[in-house]
Amino acid sequence: MIAHLNPTVTADDYVDLPATMRDAQRWLVWRSEPKPDPTKKPAKVPYYVDGVRRHGELDTPADQARLATFNEALCALQGGGYTGLGFALGPDGTGQCWQGIDLDDVPNRPALQLLVDDLPGYTENSPSGAGTHAIGYGRPFDNLGSNGSGIEAYAAARFFTVTAAGAGLHDPACLADFVKQRLQPLHTPVQLLGSAERPDSEFYETVPPEVVTELRS
């Protein structure tokens, strides 16, 4: 199959990207590829700019050495055969890491709509237009994977598509506190407990019998 050129994509389409992201050598391209199950949404598959699929162990020196500059990735996208630009999340060797938050199907999830305006860092619309991404930079945190909540957050071993559409004009900021304080409680489903367990037991403490007697008196 001959890859068609995509000369309509220019640097002007990404003019709202923060300079810190544009200058970071973290860039990839990605391709929308069908899954074996035709009822599933196509996969967003990342590629290095040399055309090799990005897979295997990520965030290693070998992987990071293959990440491209913004201009290299843009040229690869313009060359045809790819759907869009991608940005690699994860550590950069300084003790800090590139981070991302993905809120999916926002128009149909009122709880997520309330979060969008509070997202720190650089924000933009997802390729579908129904989701919102935030990209940040700071200290590591535990990934929040896909679990049906519509919330995902990563600080390692992932990439995000980059659209620069509906961009919030903010520089990347550390997302760690927002992930822990705002997203993690919504991402973690309430576990069903046995009848002998109280889901709110952490708010109670045992009172000695003599104290109960004194209170009653």
C-alpha positions in Angstrom: 0.0 0.0 0.0 1.3 3.4 -1.0 1.3 5.9 1.9 -0.4 9.2 0.8 1.4 12.4 1.7 -0.3 14.7 4.3 1.0 18.1 3.3 -2.0 19.8 4.9 -0.5 19.3 8.4 1.9 22.1 9.3 3.6 23.5 12.3 0.8 26.1 12.5 -1.6 23.4 13.5 0.4 23.0 16.7 1.2 26.6 17.5 -0.5 26.4 20.9 1.9 23.7 22.2 4.0 24.9 25.1 7.6 25.5 24.3 8.7 22.9 26.9 6.8 20.2 25.1 7.9 21.3 21.7 11.5 21.4 22.8 11.5 18.0 24.5 12.8 15.0 22.5 9.8 12.9 23.4 7.9 12.7 20.1 6.4 9.8 18.2 3.8 9.3 15.5 0.8 7.1 15.8 -1.6 5.2 13.5 -5.2 4.2 13.9 -5.3 0.4 13.3 -8.4 -1.9 13.5 -8.6 -4.5 16.3 -9.4 -8.2 15.5 -12.8 -7.6 17.1 -14.6 -5.3 14.7 -16.9 -4.1 17.5 -14.0 -2.5 19.3 -12.7 1.0 18.6 -9.5 1.0 16.5 -6.2 1.1 18.4 -3.9 4.1 18.5 -0.6 2.4 17.8 2.7 4.4 18.4 5.6 4.3 16.0 9.1 5.8 16.1 9.7 8.2 13.3 11.8 5.6 11.4 8.6 3.5 10.9 9.3 0.9 13.6 6.4 0.2 16.0 7.1 1.2 19.5 6.7 -1.9 21.7 8.5 -4.0 24.2 10.2 -2.6 27.3 9.6 1.2 27.4 11.4 4.0 29.2 14.7 2.3 28.8 17.8 4.2 27.4 17.3 2.3 24.1 13.7 3.4 23.9 14.4 7.0 24.8 17.2 7.3 22.3 14.7 6.6 19.5 12.3 9.3 20.5 12.3 12.2 18.1 12.2 16.0 18.1 9.0 17.8 17.3 10.1 18.7 13.8 11.2 15.1 13.0 7.8 13.8 14.1 6.0 16.4 12.1 8.0 15.6 9.0 7.1 11.9 9.5 3.4 12.8 9.8 3.6 14.9 6.7 5.2 12.0 4.9 2.0 10.0 5.1 0.9 6.7 6.6 0.2 8.1 10.1 -2.8 9.5 11.8 -1.2 12.0 14.2 1.6 13.0 16.6 2.3 11.3 19.9 4.2 12.4 23.0 6.0 9.8 25.2 5.3 10.0 28.9 7.7 8.8 31.5 11.0 9.6 33.2 13.6 11.8 31.5 16.6 10.9 33.5 16.5 13.9 35.8 14.3 12.2 38.5 11.3 14.0 37.1 8.9 12.6 34.5 6.4 13.6 31.8 2.8 12.8 33.0 -0.6 12.6 31.5 -4.3 12.6 32.5 -6.9 11.2 30.2 -10.6 11.9 30.8 -12.8 9.9 28.4 -16.3 10.5 27.2 -16.6 13.7 29.2 -19.9 15.0 27.8 -21.7 11.9 29.1 -20.0 11.8 32.5 -21.1 14.7 34.7 -18.4 13.9 37.4 -15.7 14.3 34.8 -17.1 17.5 33.4 -16.6 19.1 36.8 -12.9 18.1 36.7 -12.0 19.5 33.3 -11.8 23.1 34.3 -9.6 22.2 37.3 -7.0 20.2 35.3 -3.5 21.6 35.9 -0.9 21.7 33.2 -1.4 21.8 29.5 -4.8 20.6 28.3 -6.3 19.7 24.9 -9.1 17.8 23.3 -8.6 14.1 22.5 -8.7 13.0 18.8 -12.4 12.0 19.2 -13.3 15.4 20.6 -15.1 13.8 23.5 -12.2 13.5 25.8 -9.7 15.8 27.5 -6.0 15.2 28.0 -3.7 17.0 30.4 0.1 16.7 30.0 2.3 17.7 32.9 5.9 17.4 34.2 7.0 16.6 37.7 7.4 13.8 40.2 6.3 10.2 39.6 3.1 8.7 40.7 1.3 5.3 40.4 -0.5 4.9 37.1 -4.3 4.8 37.0 -5.2 2.4 34.2 -8.3 1.9 32.2 -11.1 0.4 34.4 -14.4 1.8 33.0 -14.3 5.0 35.2 -13.3 7.2 32.3 -10.2 8.2 34.2 -6.7 7.3 33.4 -3.4 8.9 34.5 0.1 7.8 33.7 3.7 8.8 34.6 5.5 6.0 32.9 5.3 3.5 30.0 2.7 5.3 27.9 2.3 7.8 25.2 -0.5 10.4 24.5 -1.8 11.5 21.2 -1.3 15.2 20.7 -3.9 17.3 18.8 -3.3 20.9 20.1 -7.1 21.2 19.6 -9.0 23.3 22.2 -5.7 23.8 23.9 -5.6 25.4 27.3 -2.7 27.8 27.2 -0.8 26.7 30.2 2.7 25.3 30.7 3.0 21.7 31.9 2.7 21.5 35.7 3.1 18.6 38.1 0.0 16.5 38.1 0.9 14.2 41.0 -1.2 16.0 43.7 -4.2 16.3 41.4 -4.0 12.6 40.5 -3.8 11.5 44.2 -6.3 13.9 45.7 -8.9 14.3 43.0 -8.7 11.4 40.5 -7.7 8.4 42.6 -10.8 8.5 44.8 -13.0 8.6 41.7 -11.0 6.0 39.9 -11.0 3.4 42.7 -14.4 1.6 42.8 -16.0 0.9 46.1 -15.3 -2.7 47.1 -18.2 -4.8 48.3 -17.6 -5.8 51.8 -18.9 -8.8 53.9 -21.8 -8.2 56.2 -19.5 -8.2 59.2 -17.4 -5.3 57.8 -18.3 -1.6 57.8 -17.3 0.3 54.7 -17.0 3.4 56.9 -15.1 1.7 59.8 -12.1 4.0 59.4 -14.2 6.8 60.9 -15.0 4.8 64.1 -13.0 3.8 67.1 -13.7 1.4 69.9 -14.9 3.0 73.1 -14.1 1.2 76.4 -17.1 0.0 78.4 -16.3 2.3 81.4 -16.5 5.4 79.1 -19.8 4.3 77.7 -21.1 3.9 81.3 -19.8 7.4 82.2 -21.4 8.9 79.1 -24.8 7.3 79.8 -24.7 8.6 83.4 
